Amino acid sequence: MAELEVRGSDLVLHMPFQQKFLGFHRDITVPLSAVRQVRPVDDPWMTLRGRRMAGTALRGVAAIGTWTHGDHQYDFCVLRRQRAAVLVEVNAGRFRRFLVGVPDDVDAAAEAARIADAAGIARG
């Protein structure tokens, strides 16, 4: 399963090979200084915006890849089934948002708080 890792001064969206393949993308790294907001999302399917540009999607089952919306704005998501997720908004790089599902045994609120603390921003 994909995970958001803090590595030094960066936030890395690390994906296993299968998710990289299905999402047509490799791991994504952004500086923690670019993180604007992080919050848990109980229903990530309602948080998806725009349309799939590259990747794989079957609504309610899996969504992995790049979504486009607005005027050349991009989000990257890795969602599976009805799992909670963490939404990370950034202000640098190609993507504006990352929407990443968390495993059933991981608390999305705690995960969001961990990333917010590492980025030095208020918890969302």
C-alpha positions as CSV (number, residue, x, y, z in Angstrom):
1,M,0.0,0.0,0.0
2,A,1.2,3.5,-0.7
3,E,2.4,5.5,2.2
4,L,3.4,9.1,2.9
5,E,7.0,9.1,4.3
6,V,8.9,12.0,5.9
7,R,12.5,11.8,4.7
8,G,14.6,14.6,6.0
9,S,13.1,17.8,4.7
10,D,10.9,16.0,2.1
11,L,7.5,14.3,2.0
12,V,7.6,11.3,-0.2
13,L,4.6,9.4,-1.6
14,H,6.1,5.9,-1.8
15,M,4.2,3.3,-3.8
16,P,4.9,-0.4,-4.3
17,F,5.6,-1.5,-7.9
18,Q,2.0,-2.5,-8.7
19,Q,0.7,1.0,-7.7
20,K,3.4,2.7,-9.7
21,F,2.4,0.6,-12.7
22,L,-1.3,1.2,-12.4
23,G,-0.8,4.9,-11.6
24,F,1.7,5.5,-14.4
25,H,4.0,7.3,-12.0
26,R,7.0,6.7,-9.8
27,D,7.4,7.8,-6.2
28,I,6.7,11.6,-5.8
29,T,8.8,13.9,-3.6
30,V,7.9,17.4,-2.4
31,P,9.6,19.6,0.1
32,L,7.9,19.7,3.5
33,S,8.1,23.5,3.2
34,A,5.6,23.3,0.3
35,V,3.0,21.5,2.4
36,R,0.1,24.0,3.1
37,Q,-2.5,21.8,4.7
38,V,-2.9,18.1,5.8
39,R,-6.2,16.6,6.9
40,P,-7.9,13.2,7.3
41,V,-10.7,12.4,4.9
42,D,-13.4,9.8,5.9
43,D,-14.9,9.6,2.4
44,P,-12.1,10.2,-0.1
45,W,-14.3,9.3,-3.1
46,M,-16.2,12.6,-2.5
47,T,-13.0,14.5,-2.3
48,L,-11.8,13.5,-5.8
49,R,-12.1,16.3,-8.2
50,G,-11.9,16.6,-12.0
51,R,-11.3,13.6,-14.3
52,R,-8.7,10.9,-14.5
53,M,-5.8,11.9,-16.8
54,A,-3.4,9.0,-16.4
55,G,-3.8,5.9,-14.2
56,T,-6.4,3.4,-13.3
57,A,-9.9,4.0,-11.8
58,L,-12.9,2.0,-11.0
59,R,-15.2,4.2,-8.8
60,G,-15.5,2.9,-5.3
61,V,-12.9,0.2,-5.8
62,A,-9.6,1.8,-6.8
63,A,-8.3,5.1,-8.1
64,I,-4.6,5.4,-8.7
65,G,-3.0,8.1,-10.8
66,T,-3.3,11.7,-11.9
67,W,-6.5,13.7,-11.9
68,T,-6.8,17.0,-13.8
69,H,-9.2,19.8,-13.0
70,G,-9.4,23.5,-13.6
71,D,-6.8,25.3,-15.7
72,H,-4.0,22.7,-15.8
73,Q,-4.2,21.7,-12.1
74,Y,-3.3,18.2,-11.1
75,D,-4.0,16.0,-8.1
76,F,-2.5,12.5,-7.5
77,C,-4.5,9.9,-5.6
78,V,-4.0,6.3,-4.4
79,L,-7.4,5.1,-3.1
80,R,-8.7,1.6,-2.5
81,R,-12.2,0.6,-1.5
82,Q,-13.9,2.5,1.3
83,R,-10.8,3.3,3.3
84,A,-10.1,6.7,5.0
85,A,-7.4,8.8,3.5
86,V,-5.1,11.7,4.1
87,L,-5.4,14.8,1.9
88,V,-2.1,16.8,1.5
89,E,-2.3,20.2,-0.2
90,V,1.0,21.6,-1.5
91,N,2.0,24.8,-3.3
92,A,5.0,23.6,-5.2
93,G,5.6,21.0,-7.9
94,R,3.3,19.5,-10.5
95,F,0.6,18.3,-8.1
96,R,-1.6,20.5,-5.9
97,R,-3.0,17.7,-3.8
98,F,-2.2,14.2,-2.8
99,L,-5.1,12.0,-1.7
100,V,-3.7,8.8,-0.2
101,G,-5.7,6.0,1.4
102,V,-4.5,4.6,4.7
103,P,-4.6,0.9,5.8
104,D,-7.4,-0.2,8.0
105,D,-5.2,-0.4,11.0
106,V,-3.8,3.2,10.6
107,D,-5.7,6.2,12.0
108,A,-6.0,8.8,9.3
109,A,-6.2,11.6,11.8
110,A,-2.9,10.5,13.5
111,E,-1.2,10.1,10.1
112,A,-2.3,13.7,9.1
113,A,-1.1,15.1,12.4
114,R,2.3,13.3,12.0
115,I,2.8,14.9,8.6
116,A,1.5,18.4,9.7
117,D,4.0,18.3,12.7
118,A,6.9,17.4,10.4
119,A,5.9,20.2,8.0
120,G,5.6,22.6,10.9
121,I,2.0,23.6,10.1
122,A,-1.2,23.7,12.1
123,R,-3.1,20.4,12.2
124,G,-6.0,20.5,9.7
